[in-house]
Amino acid sequence: MAAGHRVGGDGRRDRGDRRDRGRLRAAGRGPAPGERGPGVSELGALAAQVHALLRELDATVAVAESLTGGLLCAALTETPGASRTMRGGLVVYATETKHLLAGVDPDLLAQRGPVDPRVAAALAEAARRRAGATFGVGVTGVAGPEPQDGKPVGLVYAACAGPGGTDVREYRLAGDRGAVRSAAVRACLELLRSTLGPPTV
């Protein structure tokens, strides 16, 4: 399952209407131990769909990623002509770089740790703001092989920031380190695709 959280357009969590805030959303699990994550062609196909939707909206995207270490940016730049809709990305792998490069509040990082929904939201908003993009995607989590600060392997938070606010989702992904990282990229692409909406006919 993936827990969804909405953050208001001014970056503050909206605690108003609980009927559609913080609701649970279904999300695909990661591969079981020993299984492989999504292949390059699958991620490439998802990225191509995202770029098609961005072009329809005359919109752009930027990313800030932690556990995926550049894999999300690589997937988004695989599509020919991606420069029309992809602004760029930040790799903020170490905790301190989340503050130094993305401007995440150091008090938030100290109190909550780097694997937290608010950190994912801050990364998405920073990517959008710093790259001048219409949408920003942020992702943080624990790829393994060991838990991190009490957070289990496979716990991932992905966020998408746009004109309407910031949506954060929690994922529990299975598999080895490589599978978790690949599944996290897929989760980010699917989140972005769902945010952009279905293509026009």
C-alpha positions as a printed NumPy array, in Angstrom:
array([[  0.   ,   0.   ,   0.   ],
       [  1.064,   3.561,  -0.512],
       [ -0.016,   6.266,   1.873],
       [ -0.762,   9.569,   0.166],
       [ -0.219,  12.998,   1.686],
       [ -1.077,  16.36 ,   0.184],
       [  0.98 ,  19.454,   0.845],
       [ -0.504,  22.841,   0.001],
       [  0.828,  25.049,  -2.756],
       [  2.656,  27.188,  -0.19 ],
       [  4.587,  24.12 ,   0.997],
       [  2.583,  23.6  ,   4.202],
       [  0.811,  20.322,   4.85 ],
       [ -2.92 ,  20.746,   4.361],
       [ -4.733,  19.249,   7.356],
       [ -8.147,  20.53 ,   6.281],
       [-10.386,  18.091,   4.449],
       [ -9.45 ,  14.676,   5.799],
       [-11.818,  12.958,   3.388],
       [ -9.295,  13.252,   0.597],
       [ -6.106,  14.068,   2.523],
       [ -3.817,  11.345,   3.745],
       [ -5.904,   8.63 ,   2.133],
       [ -4.401,   5.279,   1.275],
       [ -3.62 ,   4.609,  -2.339],
       [ -2.689,   1.285,  -3.874],
       [  0.85 ,   1.027,  -5.14 ],
       [  2.724,  -1.85 ,  -6.71 ],
       [  5.024,  -3.755,  -4.421],
       [  8.601,  -4.246,  -5.42 ],
       [  9.874,  -7.562,  -6.726],
       [ 10.093, -10.408,  -4.24 ],
       [ 13.577, -11.34 ,  -2.999],
       [ 15.49 , -12.803,  -5.888],
       [ 13.302, -11.165,  -8.508],
       [ 14.6  ,  -8.457, -10.789],
       [ 13.3  ,  -4.92 , -10.81 ],
       [ 11.724,  -3.214, -13.825],
       [ 13.921,  -3.365, -16.897],
       [ 15.37 ,  -0.459, -18.806],
       [ 12.791,  -0.844, -21.583],
       [  9.908,  -0.701, -19.087],
       [ 11.282,   2.416, -17.418],
       [ 11.992,   3.927, -20.816],
       [  8.403,   3.333, -21.909],
       [  7.105,   4.992, -18.742],
       [  9.438,   7.936, -19.246],
       [  8.257,   8.321, -22.845],
       [  4.647,   8.481, -21.637],
       [  5.618,  11.143, -19.087],
       [  7.33 ,  13.263, -21.739],
       [  4.313,  12.972, -24.043],
       [  2.055,  14.249, -21.265],
       [  4.461,  17.062, -20.433],
       [  4.51 ,  18.148, -24.071],
       [  0.707,  18.202, -24.173],
       [  0.729,  20.492, -21.137],
       [  3.656,  22.564, -22.397],
       [  5.283,  21.707, -19.06 ],
       [  8.693,  20.696, -17.739],
       [ 10.037,  18.539, -14.908],
       [ 13.105,  18.39 , -12.679],
       [ 14.122,  15.835, -10.054],
       [ 15.999,  15.593,  -6.757],
       [ 16.881,  12.05 ,  -5.822],
       [ 18.598,  10.281,  -2.975],
       [ 18.553,   6.473,  -2.906],
       [ 18.21 ,   6.217,  -6.703],
       [ 21.491,   8.09 ,  -7.181],
       [ 20.721,   9.512, -10.62 ],
       [ 18.74 ,   6.58 , -12.01 ],
       [ 15.543,   8.632, -12.21 ],
       [ 17.262,  11.389, -14.156],
       [ 18.845,   8.765, -16.409],
       [ 15.453,   7.194, -17.127],
       [ 13.917,  10.568, -17.958],
       [ 16.751,  11.538, -20.287],
       [ 16.638,   8.233, -22.178],
       [ 13.721,   9.464, -24.296],
       [ 14.778,  11.163, -27.555],
       [ 13.903,  14.839, -27.412],
       [ 13.774,  14.828, -23.606],
       [ 15.505,  18.209, -23.491],
       [ 12.178,  19.821, -24.435],
       [ 10.572,  18.773, -21.155],
       [ 13.364,  17.674, -18.776],
       [ 15.086,  20.548, -16.966],
       [ 17.635,  18.569, -14.944],
       [ 18.254,  16.878, -11.642],
       [ 20.043,  16.878,  -8.315],
       [ 21.62 ,  13.801,  -6.739],
       [ 21.55 ,  14.4  ,  -2.984],
       [ 22.744,  11.042,  -1.742],
       [ 24.388,  12.034,   1.551],
       [ 22.186,  13.563,   4.223],
       [ 24.098,  16.843,   4.364],
       [ 23.801,  17.378,   0.606],
       [ 20.025,  17.46 ,   0.961],
       [ 20.568,  20.735,   2.789],
       [ 23.637,  21.978,   0.916],
       [ 22.318,  21.352,  -2.607],
       [ 18.533,  21.221,  -2.228],
       [ 18.055,  23.54 ,   0.728],
       [ 16.167,  21.042,   2.891],
       [ 15.762,  22.443,   6.411],
       [ 18.658,  21.075,   8.519],
       [ 16.393,  20.972,  11.58 ],
       [ 13.975,  18.735,   9.686],
       [ 16.819,  16.423,   8.71 ],
       [ 18.12 ,  16.34 ,  12.284],
       [ 14.721,  15.665,  13.823],
       [ 13.183,  13.312,  11.272],
       [ 16.152,  11.906,   9.391],
       [ 16.59 ,  11.822,   5.618],
       [ 13.936,   9.143,   5.026],
       [ 10.733,  11.028,   5.749],
       [  7.712,  12.203,   3.725],
       [  8.452,  15.844,   4.513],
       [ 11.976,  15.448,   3.189],
       [ 10.629,  13.939,  -0.043],
       [  8.246,  16.893,  -0.368],
       [ 11.058,  19.368,   0.253],
       [ 13.203,  17.685,  -2.402],
       [ 10.4  ,  17.815,  -4.974],
       [  9.734,  21.473,  -4.252],
       [ 13.449,  22.304,  -4.403],
       [ 13.845,  20.555,  -7.757],
       [ 10.9  ,  22.472,  -9.174],
       [ 12.018,  25.815,  -7.789],
       [ 15.734,  25.623,  -8.496],
       [ 15.37 ,  24.311, -12.033],
       [ 12.471,  26.58 , -12.936],
       [ 10.331,  23.562, -13.837],
       [  6.568,  23.17 , -13.844],
       [  6.816,  19.957, -11.83 ],
       [  9.404,  18.588,  -9.426],
       [  9.902,  15.019,  -8.25 ],
       [ 11.728,  14.082,  -5.053],
       [ 12.57 ,  10.625,  -3.746],
       [ 14.259,   9.312,  -0.614],
       [ 14.35 ,   5.906,   1.018],
       [ 16.327,   2.902,   2.192],
       [ 17.738,   0.703,  -0.566],
       [ 19.601,  -1.644,   1.782],
       [ 21.144,  -3.995,   2.451],
       [ 20.785,  -2.75 ,   6.061],
       [ 18.069,  -0.656,   7.734],
       [ 18.851,   3.04 ,   8.209],
       [ 18.107,   4.909,  11.439],
       [ 15.431,   2.383,  12.329],
       [ 13.784,   2.619,   8.899],
       [ 13.35 ,  -0.734,   7.121],
       [ 14.88 ,  -1.677,   3.81 ],
       [ 12.437,  -0.925,   1.01 ],
       [ 10.761,   2.065,   2.677],
       [ 10.576,   4.8  ,   0.031],
       [  8.911,   8.214,  -0.087],
       [  8.277,   9.826,  -3.467],
       [  6.814,  13.282,  -3.975],
       [  5.598,  15.309,  -6.921],
       [  5.338,  19.097,  -6.628],
       [  3.378,  21.153,  -9.123],
       [  1.143,  24.185,  -9.506],
       [ -1.567,  22.482,  -7.435],
       [  0.61 ,  21.544,  -4.477],
       [  2.753,  18.583,  -3.464],
       [  1.661,  14.942,  -3.319],
       [  3.738,  12.494,  -1.251],
       [  3.404,   8.734,  -1.328],
       [  4.913,   5.99 ,   0.791],
       [  6.015,   2.695,  -0.724],
       [  7.152,  -0.589,   0.81 ],
       [  9.286,  -2.18 ,  -1.873],
       [ 10.697,  -5.693,  -1.762],
       [ 13.786,  -7.255,  -3.275],
       [ 17.512,  -6.658,  -3.125],
       [ 19.217,  -3.271,  -3.293],
       [ 19.119,  -3.05 ,  -7.077],
       [ 15.477,  -4.106,  -7.229],
       [ 14.447,  -1.513,  -4.64 ],
       [ 16.246,   1.26 ,  -6.505],
       [ 14.705,   0.279,  -9.853],
       [ 11.248,  -0.045,  -8.325],
       [ 11.665,   3.393,  -6.725],
       [ 12.372,   4.89 , -10.15 ],
       [  9.265,   3.214, -11.524],
       [  7.206,   4.526,  -8.596],
       [  8.396,   8.074,  -9.287],
       [  7.572,   7.842, -12.978],
       [  4.125,   6.415, -12.24 ],
       [  3.468,   9.138,  -9.666],
       [  4.459,  11.817, -12.158],
       [  2.342,  10.213, -14.877],
       [ -0.724,  10.081, -12.622],
       [ -0.174,  13.708, -11.582],
       [ -0.063,  14.834, -15.2  ],
       [ -3.275,  12.975, -16.021],
       [ -4.359,  10.804, -18.96 ],
       [ -3.284,  11.812, -22.451],
       [ -5.838,  13.577, -24.61 ],
       [ -7.407,  11.483, -27.359]])
